[in-house]
């Protein structure tokens, strides 16, 4: 007897599970996993360029909560009609879904740059390290959208169409004419695939091309925003519209241009030093002068001449250091 296999992606039967008296939402769990992966990946990449992995933990401790706050504020401001539940604490209910990636990345990045700068590290180099990790985190986060049955696209009969329950369709704010359909474009899956593929590309590019920091971060902004231009043309869930197009379509368009311009500008700049480079750039003359003070340098045969030559060399070195910028000053 032939087995009947549904030609669509079934909707999830549940959106969470009980852990004792606590109910764990898959949406929130996916974000916890996403953040953890982002921290692990960034620590490895930061260590590979000579950075202190402990700094990543410090940055994440500040930027992750800031990103969640920024993402929720963006959602509440741009789609206030989608806030659920309809209570005074509804705008805070992130476990019900509703985090705007633009607000999350902007606020999280601003706070992260502040922490990196405060630690005396180079945020541009950190940007190159974190760019692929952000994409991996976003890919995992999209699984949360699947369990919440949200952010889907237009109705479709494709074999990979996503089944959306009637209750979720009624709560999603889709056009009334589309309520009769049961399968829709799985935009969460499209973005998941794109995010992972683009993350792999950025890692490859960083290893095979001389990309000046924060070039990879700029490409992340441009590439992800460029993808979102496409995604915003197929999504039909509730959204603010301008000139008949979704608000995030215009945001994605602007950010694509910003990202490409930022990348072009960053590649024209002089490459900043990597962690530890400034410590290694001490003029050799200074080290020589220190060596000359060791006992016996001026006491052997020809000691007077040697001492004189050391004094002259030290003077030349000092004069040179006054007239020529040091490596640390240039960077």
C-alpha positions in Angstrom: 0.0 0.0 0.0 1.4 3.4 -1.0 1.9 5.9 1.8 0.3 9.3 1.4 2.9 12.0 1.9 1.6 15.6 2.2 3.1 17.9 -0.5 3.6 20.8 1.9 5.4 21.6 5.1 2.9 20.9 8.0 2.3 23.5 10.6 3.8 22.8 14.0 1.4 21.0 16.4 2.6 23.0 19.4 4.6 26.2 20.0 6.2 25.2 23.2 6.4 22.7 26.1 6.0 22.6 29.9 9.0 22.4 32.2 7.4 21.9 35.5 5.2 25.0 36.1 7.1 26.9 33.4 6.0 27.0 29.8 8.9 27.2 27.4 8.1 28.9 24.0 10.0 27.5 21.1 10.2 31.0 19.8 12.2 32.1 22.8 14.2 28.9 22.9 15.4 29.4 19.3 16.6 32.9 20.2 18.6 31.5 23.2 20.2 29.0 20.9 20.8 31.6 18.2 22.6 34.0 20.7 24.7 31.1 22.1 25.9 30.1 18.6 26.6 33.7 17.7 28.8 34.1 20.8 30.7 30.9 20.2 31.3 31.7 16.5 32.4 35.2 17.2 34.8 34.1 20.1 36.5 31.7 17.7 36.9 34.3 14.9 38.0 37.0 17.3 40.6 34.7 18.9 41.9 33.8 15.4 42.8 37.5 14.8 44.6 37.8 18.1 41.7 39.2 20.2 40.7 38.3 23.7 37.7 36.0 23.6 36.6 37.3 27.0 35.7 40.6 25.4 33.0 38.8 23.3 31.3 37.6 26.4 31.3 41.2 27.8 30.0 42.6 24.6 27.2 40.0 24.3 26.2 40.7 28.0 25.4 44.2 27.0 24.4 44.1 23.3 22.0 41.2 23.4 19.6 42.7 25.9 20.0 46.0 24.0 19.2 44.3 20.7 16.1 42.7 22.1 14.9 46.0 23.4 15.7 47.7 20.2 14.0 45.0 18.1 10.8 45.2 20.3 10.7 49.0 20.1 11.0 48.9 16.3 8.2 46.4 16.2 5.9 48.3 18.5 6.5 51.6 16.7 6.2 50.3 13.1 3.3 47.8 13.7 1.4 48.8 16.8 -1.7 47.1 15.4 0.0 43.7 15.7 0.8 44.0 19.4 -0.6 41.1 21.4 -2.0 40.5 23.9 -4.1 43.7 24.0 -3.1 44.6 27.6 -0.9 47.2 29.1 2.1 44.7 29.1 1.4 43.7 25.5 4.2 45.9 24.1 6.7 43.9 26.3 5.5 40.4 25.3 8.4 39.4 23.1 7.6 35.7 23.8 4.5 36.2 21.6 6.7 37.1 18.7 7.5 40.5 17.2 11.1 41.6 17.1 12.1 44.0 14.3 15.6 42.9 13.0 16.4 46.5 11.9 15.9 47.9 15.4 17.6 44.9 17.1 20.8 45.1 15.0 21.0 48.9 15.2 20.7 49.2 18.9 22.7 46.0 19.6 25.5 47.1 17.3 25.6 50.6 18.9 26.0 49.2 22.4 28.5 46.6 21.2 30.7 49.3 19.6 30.6 51.3 22.8 31.8 48.2 24.8 34.5 47.4 22.3 35.8 51.0 22.2 35.7 51.2 26.0 37.9 48.0 26.2 40.4 49.7 23.9 39.9 47.2 21.0 39.1 47.9 17.3 35.4 47.7 16.7 36.0 47.5 12.9 38.0 44.3 13.3 35.3 43.0 15.7 32.7 43.8 13.0 34.4 41.5 10.5 34.5 38.7 13.2 30.8 39.1 14.1 29.2 39.4 10.6 28.9 35.7 9.8 27.8 34.9 13.3 24.9 37.4 13.1 23.6 35.5 10.0 23.8 32.2 11.7 21.9 33.6 14.7 19.2 35.0 12.4 18.9 31.7 10.6 18.2 29.9 13.8 15.9 32.6 15.0 13.7 32.1 11.9 12.9 28.6 13.2 11.1 30.5 16.0 8.9 32.1 13.4 7.9 28.7 12.1 6.7 27.6 15.5 4.8 30.8 15.9 3.3 30.4 12.4 4.2 34.0 11.4 6.1 35.9 8.7 4.9 33.7 5.8 4.4 34.7 2.2 1.8 34.5 -0.5 -0.5 31.5 -1.0 1.2 28.7 -3.0 0.6 25.2 -4.2 4.3 24.4 -4.3 5.4 21.1 -2.6 7.3 23.1 0.0 4.4 25.4 0.8 3.9 26.0 4.5 0.6 25.0 6.1 -0.8 27.7 8.3 -3.7 26.9 10.7 -6.9 28.9 10.4 -6.4 30.4 13.8 -2.9 31.7 12.8 -4.3 33.0 9.5 -6.9 35.0 11.3 -4.4 36.4 13.7 -1.8 37.3 11.1 -3.6 40.2 9.5 -3.3 38.8 6.0 -5.8 40.0 3.3 -9.3 38.6 3.7 -9.1 37.1 0.2 -6.2 34.9 1.3 -7.9 33.4 4.3 -9.3 30.6 2.2 -5.9 29.2 1.4 -4.0 26.8 3.7 -0.5 26.7 2.3 1.8 29.7 1.8 5.3 30.6 0.8 7.7 29.6 3.6 9.6 32.9 3.8 11.1 31.8 7.1 12.8 28.9 5.2 14.0 31.0 2.3 15.7 33.4 4.7 17.1 30.5 6.8 18.8 29.1 3.7 20.0 32.5 2.5 21.4 33.4 5.9 23.5 30.2 6.2 24.7 30.4 2.6 25.7 34.1 2.9 27.4 33.4 6.2 29.5 30.7 4.5 30.3 33.1 1.7 31.5 35.8 4.1 33.8 33.4 5.9 35.2 32.2 2.5 35.7 35.8 1.4 37.5 36.7 4.6 39.9 33.9 4.1 40.6 34.3 0.4 40.4 38.0 -0.2 42.1 41.0 1.6 38.9 42.6 3.0 39.7 45.6 5.2 37.6 45.8 8.3 34.7 46.4 8.7 34.2 45.3 5.1 32.5 42.0 6.0 30.1 43.8 8.3 29.3 46.3 5.6 28.6 43.4 3.2 26.4 41.8 5.8 24.3 44.9 5.9 24.1 45.2 2.1 23.6 41.5 1.4 21.0 40.8 4.1 19.1 44.0 3.2 19.2 43.1 -0.5 17.6 39.7 0.3 14.9 41.5 2.4 13.9 43.5 -0.7 12.9 40.2 -2.3 11.3 38.8 0.9 9.2 41.9 1.4 7.6 41.4 -2.1 6.2 37.9 -1.2 5.2 38.5 2.4 1.5 39.2 3.1 1.4 39.3 6.9 0.4 42.5 8.6 2.6 45.5 8.0 2.6 49.2 7.6 2.5 50.3 3.9 3.8 53.3 2.0 2.8 53.9 -1.6 1.3 50.4 -1.7 4.5 48.7 -0.6 5.5 47.3 2.8 7.5 49.7 5.1 10.4 47.3 5.4 10.7 47.2 1.6 11.9 50.8 1.7 14.0 50.2 4.8 15.7 47.3 3.0 16.3 49.4 -0.1 17.9 52.2 1.9 20.1 49.8 3.9 21.3 48.0 0.8 22.6 51.3 -0.6 24.1 52.2 2.8 25.8 48.8 3.1 27.3 49.0 -0.4 28.5 52.6 0.1 30.0 51.7 3.5 31.8 48.7 2.0 33.3 50.9 -0.8 34.4 53.5 1.7 35.9 51.0 4.1 38.1 49.4 1.3 39.6 52.8 0.5 40.7 53.4 4.1 44.0 52.3 5.4 43.8 48.9 7.1 43.7 49.3 10.9 46.1 47.3 13.1 45.1 43.9 14.4 45.1 43.2 18.1 48.6 43.2 19.5 50.1 44.9 16.5 50.7 48.2 18.3 52.6 46.4 21.1 54.9 44.8 18.4 55.6 48.1 16.7 58.1 49.5 19.3 61.1 51.0 17.3 64.1 48.8 17.3 66.3 51.7 18.2 64.6 51.9 21.6 65.4 48.3 22.3 69.0 48.8 21.2 69.4 51.7 23.6 68.1 49.5 26.4 70.6 46.8 25.5 73.5 49.3 25.6 73.0 49.9 29.3 73.8 46.3 30.2 77.1 46.1 32.2 80.2 45.6 30.1 78.9 47.3 26.9 81.3 50.2 27.4 84.0 48.6 29.5 85.7 46.2 27.0 88.2 47.1 24.3 87.0 50.1 22.4 84.4 50.8 25.1 84.6 54.6 24.8 84.0 54.4 21.0 81.2 51.9 21.5 79.5 54.1 24.1 79.8 57.1 21.9 78.3 55.3 18.9 75.4 54.1 21.1 74.8 57.7 22.3 74.8 58.9 18.7 72.5 56.1 17.6 70.1 56.9 20.5 70.1 60.6 19.5 69.3 59.8 15.9 66.6 57.4 17.0 65.0 60.0 19.3 65.2 62.7 16.6 63.7 60.3 14.1 60.9 59.5 16.5 60.1 63.2 16.8 60.0 63.8 13.0 58.3 60.6 11.9 54.9 59.4 13.2 55.1 56.0 15.0 53.1 53.0 13.8 50.8 53.4 16.8 50.1 57.1 16.0 49.4 56.3 12.3 46.8 53.7 13.2 
